[in-house]
Amino acid sequence: MTPVPRVAPFAGPAVLSYGFRPFFLLGTLFAGLVLLVWMPLYEGRIAFETAFTPTDWHAHELLFGYVAAVVTGFLLTAIPNWTGRLPLAGLPLLVLVLAWVAGRIAVSAGASLGWGLVAAIDASFLLLVLAAAGREVIAGKNWRNLRVLVIVAMLAIANIVFHVEAHLWGGAMLGRRLAVAAVVVLIVLIGGRIIPSFTRNWLVRENPGRLPAPFGRLDAASIALAAVAVASWLIASEGPVTAALMAAAGLVQAVRLARWAGDRTGRDALVLILHLGYAFIPLGFLLLAAAALSPLVPESAGIHAWTVGAAGTMTLAVMTRATRGHTGWALKAPPTTRLIYLAVLSAAVLRILAALLPDLAGPLLWSAALAWVAAFWGFCLAYGPMLLRPRKGKG
């Protein structure tokens, strides 16, 4: 996501001048808050009346609160590059921000509002995002990127399913799975576009030699196989068919990642972290393949490889890079940024281990949660000033 040279004059606060600014900042603040609340809630030390069970609230607010915010920030920043149109700013952007905030309040105070009103308030955010993004993509006649919006639409549908399912049956397993599946497919699509591109650009400039393989049949097959595998997992999470598809998807994704020359990017943390984050995609497939065959491997290990590992790391990688690039800072990873990356990777590994080592689950879960908070609130401290101030060298 390189900055668009054409920007409409904007006299309002800098935080509303571009979509990535409010959503990256609010999303990361919220991601840390959810984990700080979740651990004592999980252990029964605190209680509050949400629209969902504690576990569903935790999953919902990270998937449809945090991830949805970051995806929105990414889309509103990428679409002007795709279409050549001006970025969303000012009052229209503020409306989206307020819709997101209203959803977070409604879900956390859901017991007193009623499920229908909570669902309407919360679902409105992604529907508004789809309307705004779809209008820009269609107006710019950028048809190839409509497929990205299809995945965002899947996330919006998953949110609606989540609310209905939780109301009717007291839990939202299908809604959670649909959301995770949408996030995985989105990372497979977007990651396959930006990781080789950013890697190639850096290698050509700084480390000539072997470059990422261009998009080809293996990439197309890997995307299709990933989609089929997660569809099988949605239908039946156990059994030999799902296990075989998940294992095949994991192996093909690992081969795909190896073709992007990540082993040659060790001198640039901004590029290397993209490869490390994407590595949790094949790992999640392989762990879920094992879980489909054996009760000895809990499904939560694979799910958290995808959510904490892939989604958590990839979003931080994209946010740090996009924030620096769009606010006029050099595309370098100072020590604070490298610590943020180390913290989120630690959170992912610790959370997977907590699932695989139930006897040590307590301390591992707390360690993972604290590492997660350190990563996301560390981003707020290091990058918040960049997001709140005008682009470097202006105003």
C-alpha positions as CSV (number, residue, x, y, z in Angstrom):
1,M,0.0,0.0,0.0
2,T,2.0,2.9,-1.2
3,P,0.6,6.4,-0.7
4,V,-1.7,7.9,-3.2
5,P,-0.3,11.2,-4.5
6,R,-3.8,12.7,-5.0
7,V,-5.3,13.7,-1.7
8,A,-8.3,16.0,-1.2
9,P,-7.7,19.1,0.9
10,F,-8.8,18.3,4.5
11,A,-8.9,20.8,7.3
12,G,-10.2,18.5,10.0
13,P,-8.2,16.5,12.6
14,A,-5.5,14.4,11.0
15,V,-6.9,11.2,12.5
16,L,-9.9,11.5,10.1
17,S,-7.9,12.3,7.0
18,Y,-7.4,8.6,6.0
19,G,-9.1,5.4,6.9
20,F,-6.1,3.6,8.4
21,R,-5.6,6.3,11.1
22,P,-8.7,5.8,13.3
23,F,-9.2,2.1,12.7
24,F,-5.6,1.1,13.3
25,L,-5.5,3.1,16.5
26,L,-8.9,2.1,17.9
27,G,-8.5,-1.5,16.8
28,T,-5.2,-2.0,18.6
29,L,-6.4,-0.2,21.7
30,F,-9.4,-2.5,21.7
31,A,-7.5,-5.7,21.0
32,G,-5.4,-5.2,24.2
33,L,-8.4,-4.3,26.3
34,V,-10.3,-7.4,25.2
35,L,-7.5,-9.6,26.4
36,L,-7.1,-7.8,29.7
37,V,-10.8,-8.3,30.4
38,W,-11.0,-11.8,29.0
39,M,-8.5,-13.5,31.3
40,P,-10.2,-12.6,34.6
41,L,-13.6,-13.1,32.9
42,Y,-12.5,-16.6,31.8
43,E,-11.3,-17.4,35.4
44,G,-14.6,-16.2,36.9
45,R,-13.0,-13.3,38.8
46,I,-15.3,-10.7,37.1
47,A,-18.6,-10.8,35.3
48,F,-20.6,-8.4,33.1
49,E,-23.8,-8.8,31.1
50,T,-22.8,-9.1,27.4
51,A,-24.9,-10.3,24.5
52,F,-23.0,-13.6,24.5
53,T,-21.4,-16.2,26.7
54,P,-17.9,-15.1,27.9
55,T,-16.2,-17.3,25.3
56,D,-18.4,-16.1,22.5
57,W,-17.9,-12.5,23.6
58,H,-14.1,-13.0,23.5
59,A,-14.2,-14.6,20.1
60,H,-16.7,-12.1,18.7
61,E,-14.9,-9.0,19.8
62,L,-11.5,-10.1,18.4
63,L,-13.0,-11.3,15.1
64,F,-15.7,-8.7,14.5
65,G,-14.3,-6.0,16.6
66,Y,-10.5,-6.0,16.2
67,V,-10.1,-7.8,12.9
68,A,-13.0,-6.0,11.3
69,A,-11.5,-2.6,12.3
70,V,-8.1,-3.4,10.8
71,V,-9.6,-4.9,7.6
72,T,-11.6,-1.7,7.2
73,G,-8.5,0.4,7.7
74,F,-6.6,-1.6,5.2
75,L,-9.4,-1.5,2.6
76,L,-10.0,2.3,3.0
77,T,-6.2,2.8,2.4
78,A,-5.8,0.2,-0.4
79,I,-8.8,1.1,-2.5
80,P,-7.6,4.5,-3.5
81,N,-4.5,2.8,-4.8
82,W,-6.6,0.2,-6.7
83,T,-9.0,2.8,-8.2
84,G,-7.1,6.1,-8.4
85,R,-10.0,7.7,-6.5
86,L,-9.7,10.0,-3.4
87,P,-9.6,8.3,0.0
88,L,-12.6,8.4,2.3
89,A,-12.1,11.2,4.9
90,G,-13.9,13.6,7.3
91,L,-17.6,13.0,8.1
92,P,-18.1,9.8,6.1
93,L,-15.1,8.3,7.8
94,L,-16.4,9.5,11.2
95,V,-19.7,7.8,10.5
96,L,-17.9,4.4,10.0
97,V,-15.9,5.0,13.2
98,L,-19.0,5.7,15.2
99,A,-20.7,2.7,13.8
100,W,-17.8,0.5,14.9
101,V,-17.8,2.1,18.4
102,A,-21.5,1.6,18.7
103,G,-21.2,-2.0,17.9
104,R,-18.6,-2.6,20.6
105,I,-20.8,-0.8,23.2
106,A,-23.9,-2.7,22.1
107,V,-22.3,-6.1,22.3
108,S,-20.8,-5.5,25.7
109,A,-24.1,-4.2,27.1
110,G,-26.2,-6.6,25.1
111,A,-28.2,-8.1,28.0
112,S,-30.0,-4.9,28.7
113,L,-30.6,-3.9,25.0
114,G,-32.1,-7.1,23.6
115,W,-30.5,-9.3,21.0
116,G,-32.3,-7.9,18.0
117,L,-31.1,-4.3,18.6
118,V,-27.6,-5.5,19.5
119,A,-27.4,-7.5,16.2
120,A,-28.7,-4.5,14.2
121,I,-26.3,-2.1,15.7
122,D,-23.3,-4.4,15.4
123,A,-24.0,-5.7,11.9
124,S,-24.5,-2.2,10.5
125,F,-20.8,-1.5,10.7
126,L,-19.6,-4.2,8.2
127,L,-22.6,-3.5,6.0
128,L,-21.6,0.2,5.8
129,V,-18.0,-0.7,5.1
130,L,-19.2,-3.0,2.2
131,A,-21.4,-0.2,0.8
132,A,-18.6,2.4,1.0
133,A,-15.9,0.1,-0.4
134,G,-18.1,-1.4,-3.0
135,R,-19.1,2.0,-4.3
136,E,-15.4,3.0,-4.7
137,V,-14.4,-0.3,-6.4
138,I,-17.3,-0.1,-8.8
139,A,-16.9,3.6,-9.5
140,G,-13.2,3.0,-10.2
141,K,-14.1,-0.1,-12.4
142,N,-11.6,-2.1,-10.5
143,W,-13.4,-5.4,-11.0
144,R,-10.6,-7.8,-10.0
145,N,-10.7,-6.5,-6.4
146,L,-14.4,-7.3,-6.0
147,R,-13.3,-10.8,-4.8
148,V,-11.7,-9.2,-1.7
149,L,-15.1,-7.6,-1.0
150,V,-16.7,-11.0,-1.4
151,I,-14.6,-12.3,1.6
152,V,-15.5,-9.2,3.6
153,A,-19.2,-9.9,2.8
154,M,-18.6,-13.4,4.1
155,L,-17.3,-11.9,7.4
156,A,-20.4,-9.7,7.6
157,I,-22.7,-12.7,7.0
158,A,-20.7,-14.6,9.7
159,N,-21.5,-11.8,12.1
160,I,-25.2,-12.0,11.5
161,V,-25.1,-15.8,11.8
162,F,-23.2,-15.4,15.1
163,H,-25.9,-13.2,16.6
164,V,-28.8,-15.4,15.4
165,E,-27.1,-18.6,16.5
166,A,-26.2,-17.2,19.9
167,H,-29.8,-16.1,20.4
168,L,-31.4,-19.3,19.4
169,W,-29.0,-21.9,20.8
170,G,-27.0,-20.0,23.4
171,G,-23.7,-20.5,21.5
172,A,-22.2,-19.4,18.2
173,M,-19.9,-22.2,17.0
174,L,-20.9,-21.8,13.3
175,G,-20.6,-18.0,13.4
176,R,-17.1,-18.3,14.9
177,R,-16.0,-20.9,12.3
178,L,-17.3,-18.8,9.4
179,A,-15.5,-15.8,10.7
180,V,-12.2,-17.6,11.1
181,A,-12.6,-19.2,7.6
182,A,-13.2,-15.7,6.1
183,V,-10.1,-14.3,7.8
184,V,-7.9,-17.2,6.7
185,V,-9.1,-16.9,3.0
186,L,-8.6,-13.2,3.2
187,I,-5.0,-13.6,4.5
188,V,-4.3,-16.2,1.8
189,L,-5.5,-13.8,-0.9
190,I,-4.0,-10.5,0.4
191,G,-0.9,-12.2,1.7
192,G,-0.2,-13.8,-1.6
193,R,-0.3,-10.3,-3.2
194,I,1.6,-8.2,-0.8
195,I,4.3,-10.5,0.6
196,P,5.9,-11.4,-2.7
197,S,5.6,-7.8,-3.9
198,F,7.2,-6.2,-0.8
199,T,9.8,-8.9,-0.7
200,R,10.7,-8.5,-4.4
201,N,11.0,-4.7,-4.0
202,W,13.4,-5.0,-1.0
203,L,15.5,-7.7,-2.5
204,V,16.0,-5.9,-5.8
205,R,17.1,-2.8,-3.9
206,E,19.1,-4.4,-1.0
207,N,20.0,-8.0,-1.6
208,P,20.1,-8.9,-5.3
209,G,19.7,-12.6,-6.2
210,R,16.9,-15.1,-5.9
211,L,13.5,-13.4,-6.0
212,P,10.0,-14.5,-5.1
213,A,8.4,-16.8,-7.7
214,P,5.8,-15.0,-9.7
215,F,2.1,-15.8,-9.3
216,G,1.4,-19.1,-11.1
217,R,-0.6,-22.2,-11.2
218,L,0.7,-23.4,-7.8
219,D,-0.6,-20.1,-6.2
220,A,-4.0,-20.4,-7.9
221,A,-4.2,-24.1,-6.8
222,S,-3.2,-23.3,-3.2
223,I,-5.9,-20.6,-2.9
224,A,-8.6,-23.0,-4.3
225,L,-7.4,-25.9,-2.1
226,A,-7.4,-23.6,1.0
227,A,-11.0,-22.6,0.3
228,V,-12.1,-26.2,-0.2
229,A,-10.3,-27.3,3.0
230,V,-11.9,-24.6,5.2
231,A,-15.3,-25.4,3.6
232,S,-14.8,-29.0,4.5
233,W,-13.8,-28.0,8.1
234,L,-17.0,-25.9,8.3
235,I,-19.1,-28.8,7.3
236,A,-17.4,-31.5,9.4
237,S,-14.4,-30.6,11.6
238,E,-13.5,-34.3,12.1
239,G,-12.9,-37.2,9.9
240,P,-10.4,-38.5,7.3
241,V,-11.7,-36.3,4.4
242,T,-11.3,-33.1,6.3
243,A,-8.0,-34.2,7.7
244,A,-6.7,-35.0,4.2
245,L,-7.8,-31.7,2.7
246,M,-6.4,-29.7,5.6
247,A,-3.1,-31.5,5.5
248,A,-2.8,-31.0,1.7
249,A,-3.7,-27.3,2.0
250,G,-1.1,-26.9,4.8
251,L,1.6,-28.5,2.8
252,V,0.8,-26.6,-0.4
253,Q,0.7,-23.3,1.6
254,A,4.1,-24.1,3.1
255,V,5.5,-24.7,-0.4
256,R,3.9,-21.4,-1.6
257,L,5.5,-19.5,1.3
258,A,8.9,-21.1,0.6
259,R,8.8,-19.8,-3.0
260,W,8.6,-16.2,-1.7
261,A,12.3,-16.0,-0.7
262,G,11.6,-15.0,2.9
263,D,14.8,-16.7,4.0
264,R,16.7,-13.8,2.2
265,T,14.9,-11.0,4.1
266,G,16.5,-11.4,7.6
267,R,18.0,-7.9,7.4
268,D,14.6,-6.2,7.1
269,A,12.2,-6.9,9.9
270,L,9.3,-5.1,8.1
271,V,9.5,-7.7,5.4
272,L,10.6,-10.8,7.4
273,I,7.6,-10.4,9.8
274,L,5.2,-10.9,6.9
275,H,6.7,-14.2,6.1
276,L,6.7,-15.3,9.8
277,G,3.1,-14.2,10.2
278,Y,2.0,-16.1,7.1
279,A,3.8,-19.3,8.3
280,F,1.0,-19.7,10.8
281,I,-1.4,-20.3,7.9
282,P,0.1,-23.7,7.0
283,L,0.7,-24.5,10.6
284,G,-3.0,-23.9,11.4
285,F,-4.0,-26.2,8.5
286,L,-1.6,-29.0,9.7
287,L,-2.7,-28.7,13.4
288,L,-6.4,-28.9,12.4
289,A,-5.6,-31.9,10.1
290,A,-4.2,-33.6,13.2
291,A,-7.2,-32.5,15.3
292,A,-9.6,-34.0,12.7
293,L,-8.0,-37.4,13.3
294,S,-7.0,-37.5,16.9
295,P,-8.4,-36.1,20.2
296,L,-4.9,-35.8,21.4
297,V,-4.5,-32.6,19.3
298,P,-7.1,-30.0,20.4
299,E,-8.8,-28.0,17.6
300,S,-8.1,-24.8,19.5
301,A,-4.3,-25.2,18.7
302,G,-5.0,-24.8,15.0
303,I,-7.6,-22.1,15.4
304,H,-5.3,-20.0,17.5
305,A,-2.4,-20.6,15.1
306,W,-4.7,-18.9,12.5
307,T,-6.2,-16.2,14.8
308,V,-3.4,-15.2,17.2
309,G,-0.6,-16.3,15.0
310,A,-1.6,-15.5,11.4
311,A,-4.2,-12.8,11.9
312,G,-2.5,-11.1,14.9
313,T,1.0,-11.1,13.3
314,M,-0.1,-10.2,9.8
315,T,-2.3,-7.3,10.9
316,L,0.5,-5.8,13.0
317,A,2.9,-6.3,10.2
318,V,0.6,-4.5,7.7
319,M,-0.3,-1.8,10.2
320,T,3.3,-0.9,11.1
321,R,4.3,-0.8,7.4
322,A,1.3,1.1,6.2
323,T,1.4,3.6,9.1
324,R,5.1,4.4,8.5
325,G,4.6,4.7,4.7
326,H,1.5,6.8,4.8
327,T,2.7,9.2,7.5
328,G,6.1,10.0,5.9
329,W,8.3,7.8,8.1
330,A,11.1,5.6,6.6
331,L,10.2,2.0,5.9
332,K,12.5,0.8,8.7
333,A,11.8,-1.2,11.8
334,P,13.3,0.5,14.9
335,P,13.9,-1.4,18.1
336,T,10.4,-0.6,19.4
337,T,8.8,-2.1,16.3
338,R,10.9,-5.3,16.5
339,L,9.8,-5.7,20.1
340,I,6.2,-5.4,19.0
341,Y,6.8,-8.2,16.5
342,L,8.6,-10.3,19.1
343,A,5.7,-9.9,21.5
344,V,3.0,-10.9,19.1
345,L,5.0,-13.9,17.9
346,S,5.5,-14.9,21.6
347,A,1.7,-14.6,22.2
348,A,1.0,-16.9,19.3
349,V,3.5,-19.6,20.3
350,L,2.4,-19.4,23.9
351,R,-1.3,-19.7,23.0
352,I,-0.7,-22.7,20.8
353,L,1.3,-24.3,23.6
354,A,-1.5,-23.6,26.1
355,A,-3.8,-25.7,23.9
356,L,-1.3,-28.5,23.4
357,L,-0.1,-28.6,27.1
358,P,-3.3,-28.5,29.2
359,D,-1.4,-29.1,32.5
360,L,0.4,-25.8,32.0
361,A,-2.6,-24.0,30.4
362,G,-3.0,-21.4,33.2
363,P,0.4,-19.8,33.2
364,L,0.7,-20.2,29.4
365,L,-2.6,-18.4,28.8
366,W,-1.7,-15.5,31.1
367,S,1.7,-15.2,29.4
368,A,0.1,-15.3,26.0
369,A,-2.4,-12.7,27.0
370,L,0.2,-10.3,28.5
371,A,2.4,-10.7,25.4
372,W,-0.6,-9.9,23.2
373,V,-1.4,-6.8,25.2
374,A,2.3,-5.7,25.1
375,A,2.3,-6.1,21.3
376,F,-0.9,-4.2,20.6
377,W,-0.6,-1.5,23.2
378,G,3.0,-1.2,22.3
379,F,1.8,-0.4,18.8
380,C,-0.5,2.3,20.2
381,L,2.4,3.9,22.1
382,A,4.9,3.7,19.2
383,Y,2.5,4.5,16.3
384,G,-0.3,6.4,18.0
385,P,1.5,9.8,17.6
386,M,2.0,9.1,13.9
387,L,-1.7,8.2,13.4
388,L,-2.9,11.3,15.3
389,R,-0.6,13.9,13.7
390,P,-0.5,15.2,10.1
391,R,1.8,13.4,7.6
392,K,5.5,14.1,8.5
393,G,6.7,17.3,6.8
394,K,3.1,18.8,6.6
395,G,1.1,21.1,8.7
